[in-house]
Amino acid sequence: MSRILAATLLASALLFNSGCAVNRATATADPSLQWDSLKSLHVKKLEGEDGSVRKLIVEKFRASGFAVSTDPEPAVKPDAVVTYHDKWMWDITMYLLELTITLHDPRSDVAVASGNSLHTSLTRKSPKEMVDEVVDNILKQKK
């Protein structure tokens, strides 16, 4: 009887712990992207967002050596336009579940580089850490 109980408890523990902690951080860039020509970026505000994630993205790209504009429309055509999508989740508190940042060619609006980070509740990161992770992974694609 104790073996059956032990096996049941072990199976239950494995069942409840599996799938709870998911981490994913990826980035891709078009192989033809001329990284040396990217000096100025324009970060578009996500409609309906309060601007807090955009501010973190702007700060991170500026700290990485880029000139960054954030006005509704840039005064000068930037080398790339940055868009982002954030997905928030509730688990006792609100947390940033997933963040995707994409760099677009300003002439064609084609995506030239993109990064994504997903952290579920047990492995959650702060919004700043998520932005840092995504931008760092995008910039690691430089060749």
C-alpha positions as CSV (number, residue, x, y, z in Angstrom):
1,M,0.0,0.0,0.0
2,S,2.8,2.4,0.8
3,R,4.4,1.9,-2.6
4,I,1.1,2.8,-4.3
5,L,0.8,5.9,-2.1
6,A,4.4,6.9,-2.8
7,A,4.0,6.4,-6.6
8,T,0.7,8.4,-6.5
9,L,2.4,11.3,-4.6
10,L,5.4,11.3,-6.9
11,A,3.2,11.3,-10.0
12,S,1.1,14.1,-8.6
13,A,4.2,16.2,-7.8
14,L,5.5,15.7,-11.3
15,L,2.1,16.6,-12.8
16,F,1.8,19.8,-10.8
17,N,5.3,21.0,-11.3
18,S,5.6,20.3,-15.1
19,G,4.9,23.2,-17.4
20,C,4.8,25.8,-14.7
21,A,8.2,27.4,-15.5
22,V,8.7,28.4,-19.1
23,N,11.6,30.6,-20.3
24,R,12.2,31.5,-23.9
25,A,14.4,34.2,-25.3
26,T,15.0,34.4,-29.1
27,A,16.2,36.9,-31.7
28,T,16.6,36.9,-35.4
29,A,18.0,39.4,-38.0
30,D,17.9,39.5,-41.7
31,P,21.4,38.4,-42.9
32,S,21.6,41.3,-45.3
33,L,21.0,43.9,-42.5
34,Q,23.8,46.5,-42.5
35,W,24.2,46.9,-38.7
36,D,26.9,49.7,-39.2
37,S,24.3,51.8,-41.0
38,L,21.9,51.7,-38.0
39,K,22.6,54.8,-36.0
40,S,19.2,56.4,-35.4
41,L,16.0,54.6,-34.3
42,H,12.4,55.8,-33.8
43,V,10.4,53.9,-31.2
44,K,6.7,53.9,-31.9
45,K,4.3,54.0,-29.0
46,L,2.0,51.0,-28.7
47,E,-1.6,52.1,-28.8
48,G,-3.2,51.9,-25.4
49,E,0.1,51.5,-23.6
50,D,1.0,54.0,-20.9
51,G,4.5,54.5,-22.3
52,S,6.4,52.7,-19.5
53,V,7.7,49.8,-21.7
54,R,8.5,52.3,-24.5
55,K,10.6,54.4,-22.1
56,L,12.6,51.3,-21.1
57,I,13.1,50.3,-24.7
58,V,14.3,53.9,-25.5
59,E,16.7,53.9,-22.5
60,K,18.2,50.5,-23.5
61,F,18.8,51.5,-27.1
62,R,20.3,54.8,-26.1
63,A,22.6,53.0,-23.6
64,S,23.6,50.8,-26.5
65,G,24.8,53.8,-28.5
66,F,21.8,54.6,-30.7
67,A,20.2,58.0,-31.3
68,V,16.5,57.4,-30.4
69,S,13.5,59.5,-31.1
70,T,10.1,59.0,-29.5
71,D,7.9,61.8,-30.9
72,P,4.7,60.7,-32.7
73,E,6.6,61.2,-36.0
74,P,10.4,61.6,-36.2
75,A,11.7,64.9,-37.5
76,V,14.3,63.1,-39.6
77,K,13.8,59.7,-41.2
78,P,15.4,57.2,-38.9
79,D,17.6,54.2,-39.9
80,A,15.0,51.9,-38.4
81,V,11.6,52.0,-36.8
82,V,11.1,50.0,-33.6
83,T,7.8,48.5,-32.6
84,Y,6.9,46.3,-29.7
85,H,4.2,44.1,-28.3
86,D,3.9,43.4,-24.6
87,K,1.6,40.8,-23.1
88,W,0.8,41.1,-19.4
89,M,-0.6,38.4,-17.1
90,W,-2.2,38.3,-13.7
91,D,-0.8,36.0,-11.0
92,I,-1.4,37.7,-7.6
93,T,0.2,40.7,-9.2
94,M,0.5,41.9,-12.8
95,Y,3.7,40.8,-14.6
96,L,5.1,41.1,-18.1
97,L,4.6,37.6,-19.6
98,E,6.0,38.2,-23.1
99,L,7.7,41.0,-24.9
100,T,8.5,41.2,-28.7
101,I,10.6,44.0,-30.1
102,T,10.9,44.4,-33.9
103,L,13.1,46.7,-36.0
104,H,11.6,47.7,-39.4
105,D,13.1,49.3,-42.5
106,P,11.5,52.8,-42.5
107,R,11.1,52.8,-46.3
108,S,9.4,49.4,-46.8
109,D,8.2,48.7,-43.2
110,V,9.7,45.2,-43.6
111,A,11.0,43.6,-40.3
112,V,14.8,43.4,-40.4
113,A,15.4,42.2,-36.8
114,S,13.2,40.9,-34.0
115,G,13.6,39.6,-30.5
116,N,11.2,37.9,-28.1
117,S,11.2,37.0,-24.4
118,L,8.7,34.9,-22.6
119,H,8.8,34.2,-18.8
120,T,5.9,32.6,-17.0
121,S,5.0,33.4,-13.4
122,L,7.6,31.3,-11.6
123,T,10.5,32.7,-13.7
124,R,9.1,36.2,-14.2
125,K,11.4,39.1,-14.8
126,S,10.9,42.8,-14.3
127,P,9.9,44.8,-17.4
128,K,13.4,46.3,-17.4
129,E,15.0,42.9,-17.3
130,M,12.8,41.7,-20.1
131,V,13.6,44.8,-22.3
132,D,17.3,44.3,-21.6
133,E,17.1,40.6,-22.5
134,V,15.3,41.2,-25.8
135,V,17.4,44.2,-26.9
136,D,20.7,42.4,-26.0
137,N,19.6,39.3,-27.9
138,I,18.8,41.4,-31.0
139,L,22.1,43.2,-30.8
140,K,23.9,39.8,-30.5
141,Q,22.7,39.1,-34.1
142,K,25.2,41.7,-35.4
143,K,27.6,40.1,-37.9
